[in-house]
Structures are given as structure tokens and as C-alpha cells.
Amino acid sequence: MEAAPAKMTGYTPLEVELPPVPTTQVLTDLQWETMLALADTVIPSIRSRGDDADVSSTKYHAVTESQLESATSRLTATISRTTSQAAELAQTYLQESPSSLPAFRAGLQRLIADYIHQEGQTGLRFILDVLNTRAGSLLLTGSTTPIQNQPLAEREQVFAGWASSRLSPIRLIYRSLSAMFKTTWMVASPTLSTAVGFPRVPLHGKSAPGCWEYEFVQFPPSDHDEENEKEQPEVLETDVVVIGSGCGGAVAAKNLAEAGHRVLVVEKSYHYPSQYFPMDGRTAPVSLFEGGASILTDDASVAIFAGSTWGGGGTVNWSAALQTQAFVRQEWADDGGLPLFTSAAFQQSLDRVAARMGVSAAHIQHNRQNRDLLEGARKLGYAAEVVPQNTGGQEHYCGYCTMGCSAAAKKGPTETWLADAAKAGAVFVEGFKADKVTFTTRGKERIATGVEGTWTSREAYLSRGQKGQGITRKVVIKAKKVIVACGTLNSPLLLLRSGLQNWHIGRNLHIHPVLFGAAVFDEEIRPWEGSALTAVVKEFENLDGRGHGAKIETTVTMPPLFLPIFPWRSGLDYKLFCAKLSAMTSYIAVTRDRDSGRVYPDPVDGRIRVAYTPSAFDRKSAVEAMIASAKIAYVSGAKEFHVSYADMPPFCRSEQEKNEPDEEGINNAELQQWITQFRQQSPLDIEKAGYASAHQMGTCRMASTASKGVVDPECQVWGTQGLYVMDASIFPSASGVNPMITNMAIADWASRNLSKQMREEKA
């Protein structure tokens, strides 16, 4: 076994300041009482009937003394790997409930006020109110007694029954609330991380400053036009304005700035240097992710994770740097009429962006879960390979980078393209929300002239705009060319706000829906240590003969990013499952989705809404990849295998089989029976499956004609002049691999072409 890198010593990230928890009354006192009672139902305090809790307790889940002893014994055995105070910690962990944690209610308050759209808030309040009427309570719980006054054991049965309610809104509430409660508890809990031995910062690796100290334009308080009583906007002029600092925008900014053009990059979020990394489960969702990392599809079938910070997705991704595969490039060239993707020029761009970030597989040190993936694939004859990393050709042993890289070793936009752009004279603005692209007309042509938006100083953001705290300004940017690089979720919404009416805007959304697996072993593994994703199994990527299927990879296993996706069956069962994290390895079936959805603005407040449900075909692909994952886990010695599907119990290796030499391998009768049971449920009931997405593509699709897409083969928006989109939203279909390199390569090619065109126009 390879030796682990040296341990990090004496490093504490700088504290990240957040806006205060909203004071808006999102729920009434009675609604809060009901809400917290439901949370305590999902994550209950477990106590003995012989203590101060009896069988009818509304505060605790009362179990028999023998049941409590069994649970405590199992937990103590698990926790003893990480602490000498295992028995005491096991008891504290079992007794903990969300309502006893002030941070839990604060987390829910922020979530509801800031990140749940108006329709969702209205639906939540309605259900909570109905539960507090006699008729409503009878309908939803079978009792006229309000649910918070029912014994917790009975509440648990009621809540579990909502998962299969005949009323679809109740099933939706079940899925939404269970996800909300699990994640918020894991962030607020003072015991979970200690129980599983999860440290605040990675034990291995090092901390280091970033390569560039960024400076951002600051605007003074506004001058008022007293005659018209209007605030005068701040006006900036530039050659090119790039809206968004992620993988596409950063590459475009570098190329255009180095070519001598005046470049202004605007970003709606804020910059945090590496000294603030890795952030924790409380600060990272607010500071690094879109929508507080709380975006769900409209049917709550998929959790959507997208970066929203300086550097965009390149700041929070996992270093996987895979180039676009030949069959995808051929599909885009043939079906889309886009010969660029099979050209030598595109390959040169792929190689150029990889070289700048030092993409290599030469210095990878696999952690346990990635070693298992490669070795298990070898034993089963599956096609597998090492995943190159964008880590500057250096070893990078850190599984926390989705919360920001403290070592500045992940060479994403902040460590490469944006720094290069700064050196070439690019100007940056953080806290700028683009309201609309501006145009002038020439005949029937719409010519982009810049962008209008609102700038919020960091002080105003952190104070929630309280009077006298910070500055908020209207800003007008005049530019010869406008590059939209807001990401797949935001770019189409900006185009719509700007008055563009192409039917394809927001459609053709692909998200690589991911189904999860967790293998449990007898020994401690600490799966959060080491790079998250350094291996891939490709055996099942082409199940239809047209390049659609699923890859098998591993994922980050930080508690609030991994555990909530797995099903809740009861409070005690879920607590026992979570406590096993230190002995787990992870598996994900990353599906190249054949079918698509759309992104659209909320009709009330304009925020991101996602209409997407994994199709039956794509769900079948995920099942086959997850079955293969179970086989890999089995030949790796796992004693349990869990999947993120509520109707599928975990596979558990028998005690006898554990103690005898394994000659059958995957022919084991119990494993085959489990596989048959799982396959019989394919395609999975979408309401019972836990899916997530970290890749979003296609909502401003590139196409050969305006009738088929949003941008032309040069990345210019059809029907306009001077307006371009350069991010993953222009992918003609799903990339099938982590989209970073493909995104950057398209931006590299398109921005170089744009620079050439601008020089010709100037001449």
C-alpha cells in the first residue's frame, strides 16, 4: 500500500463572513413548531422507554432497553475507530435532535428565506397550515391531533407513509423535507463529524497562497440627478465584457486580454483567496455554490450543484480533466453539422488548455476508493482508466477541494486563466449581477452594445443592504463585444431577460444525472482523504450503440455532500447508516443522458427553475452501472452495499461468507439474488431514487442553423451581432465526461477567432 503524503499541521482556514440569517418571518410560530417536529421525526432523539421518555413521547423516539443497547453497541464499535470516548459519544449522537440545535433552525431560516422560490414557500406554508387543522391532520396523518402533538414513533410512521401517498404534492413534500432536514442537520450537528472522525481540514497536503492577488473595481456612492430625482448609473467602457468568471469566461478573458483588447470580467459572486479554503458545510453553500447548493428540479428528483464564486465551477470541481471523446465529437460534427469538433483546430485547443493547467496522470496517488475501482474493474475485466488531473503536473492528495483548494494546487481559472488575464491588463468586477444585454438596431440586425446590471459591494452583500452599510449601484458597461459565460443555468435566463425569443433558449438541458452507491467495510477507510476522482470505469458508457450509458466514478464523501442522497427509512436506521461513513467507499453512475429538460425563470422572482426528470432510458443506464459498482465493491471485500434508491435494501454479505475463502466471486448466490431484485425495479421509480448533478450543459445549444439552436458555429447568438456565449451551455448534447476541458477548449477556439475578427474590423 502506498504511503500517504505528509500530514498538514497547524492550519486553520480564515473565517468566512456570511450575510446575517434573514430576519423575515418565513414561518409563523405555529408553522415553526410543526416544521421542527417533522425534523425531529426524520432525525429523532433516540432514548430508552426506561428513561425520562415513555412510549408516547412527542420529544423522543422511545425504544426498548434492548433496542437501545443494541444500537449503542453497534455505534460504539463503529465510533471506537475514531475516538476513545466512543460509548459516551454514541449516546450523545443518538440523543441529538435537530430542534435542540440552534444552528439547525438558523440554517432552515436561511434556506427558506434565501433559496426556496415563492411557489415552494407557499406550498410549504400551506402544508404546515393544513397539518394544524382537524380535517387536514385527519387526511394527512389519520388523526385529528396536530402532528407535533402525536407520539414521535407514530409521527415516523406517518412521515414514512407520505413517500407513497396517493397525493403527489404530499410525495413531493416528503422528498423535499427529508432532503432539507438531512442536509441541514449534518451541517448543524456538533456530534456527527466527531462520530465519523471527519476533520475540519484535510489531514494530508499543505496550504499555500494563490498565484495572484486579485483586485476588483470599487464604485463610489451614486450621484443623484436632483432635477429628475434619479440615481445616475456608473458607466464603464471596454472592448469586451465577459459576464462570468468560470471555465469558459476565464479562458476567453485571457486570450482576448493577451491579444491586446481591453477586457472587463464581471462576476455576480465574490472572490475568496485560498486562505479561506476549504470552507465548511455552513459557509461553502452560501459562498461557493449557486442557490446555496439547494437547487432541486421541479419534481425534486435531482439535486443540482453548480459553482457560483470567483472562478465558477472551476473553483469547486474535483480536478478531473478528461478530453471530449471521439464518439461525442463525431456526433456533434455529424448530427449537429458542426465540423469544428472533428477538426485539428479543436484538438489543438483541447491540448492547449490541458497544457496550461498542467493536466497529467503521472503524479496521481489513488486513495482507497479509487484503488478499489481500478482493481475491481481489473478483476472483472471492465474497461477502466486513470483520470488526469489539472494539478500542474504535481501530486495533489486532497478530497476537500469542492469546498475550495487550500493548497492552490488545483489549477482552475483562479490559478491560471484569470491570473493570466490580470497580468495582461484585464479589469475585474465582483458582485455584479447582469440584468440585461443592451442592443442597438441596424436594419433587422440587433447589435450588442454592452450590459446593464447592479453592483453590490461586499459590505452591502454582507449586511444585506442595510442602510449605511456598503454601496449598491446601477452600472452600465459599454462594449464592442459581449461574451455571456454565466453557466448553463444562468446564461439562458440572461438572454431571456435581454429580450431574445429563440425557442431553444433554456431547452436541451443535459445534467449527467448521478445515482449513488456506498460500500461499507469492516476496517476504517476515511474516504474523504485523497483526491476524490482519479479513476473511471467506461465499460457501460455505450449501452444503446449511440454513446449513451453511464460511467462509474467515485465522489467526494464529505458528510453533507454525500450522506443526504441516501434514503431515509427510519430515524434510527439513518443515524446508524451515517455513522458508518469512515468505513465507506463511494460509487457514482454518471449517466450521459440521452433525454433532456429545460431551465426557465421563476414567474414570480425570476430565479433559476429546472424542469428535468431522468428518463426511463437514462434510469436504466444508471442501474446497470450501479449493479457493476456492487460487483466491484463485492470483489473488493465490502460487507454491505447501499444504493440511493429507497425501495432497494442494501446487500449484506452473510457472516459465513465473510469468514470463508471466496471462490465464487460475483457468482455468489446472495449477490446474484440482490442484483436480480435491483434489475427488476429498472427503470427506477423516480420519486424513490436519489439523484444529483454536478454537470449542466446545453441550454444555449450550438447549431448550424437558428432553427436548431441558440448560437452559431462561431458561438455568436443567432439573430445578433457582437453577442457570444462561451460556456457549457452551448454543448450540442451531453459531453459524457466532466465538461471542464471541453468547455475551456470551445472558449479557447472561439475567443481566438473573435480576437482575429476584432483586429480585422479595426483594420
Secondary structure, 3 states (H helix, E strand, C coil): CCCCCCECCCCCCCCCCCCCCCCCCCCCHHHHHHHHHHHHHHCCCEEECCCCCCCCCCCCEEECHHHHHHHHHHHHHHHCCCCCCHHHHHHHHHHCCHHHCHHHHHHHHHHHHHHCCHHHHHHHHHHHHHCCCHHHHHHHHCCCCCHHHCCHHHHHHHHHHHCCCCCHHHHHHHHHHHHHHHHHHHHHCCCHHHHHCCCCCCCECCCCCCCCCCCCCCCCCCCEECCCCEECCEEEEEEEEEECCCHHHHHHHHHHHHCCCCEEEEECCCCCCHHHCCCCCCCHHHHHEHHHHCEECCCCCEEECCECCCCCHHHHCCCECCCCCHHHHHHHHHCCCCHHHHCHHHHHHHHHHHHHCCEECCCCCCCHHHHHHHHHHHHHCCCEEECCEECCCCCCCCCCHHHCCCCCCCCCHHHCHHHHHHHCCCEEEECEEEEEEEEEEECCEEEEEEEEEEEECHHHHHCCCCCCCCCEEEEEEEEEEEEECCCCCCHHHHHHHCCCCCCCCCCCEECCCEEEEEEECCCCCCCCCCCCCCEEECCCCCCCCCCCCEEEECCCCCHHHHHHHCCCCCHHHHHHHHCCHHHEEEEEEEECCCCCEEEEECCCCCCEEEECCCCHHHHHHHHHHHHHHHHHHHHCCCCEEEECECCCCCEECCHHHHHCCCCCHHHCHHHHHHHHHHHHCCCCCHHHECEEECCCECCCCECCCCCCCCECCCCEECCEECEEECCHHHCCCCCCCCCHHHHHHHHHHHHHHHHHHHHHHHC
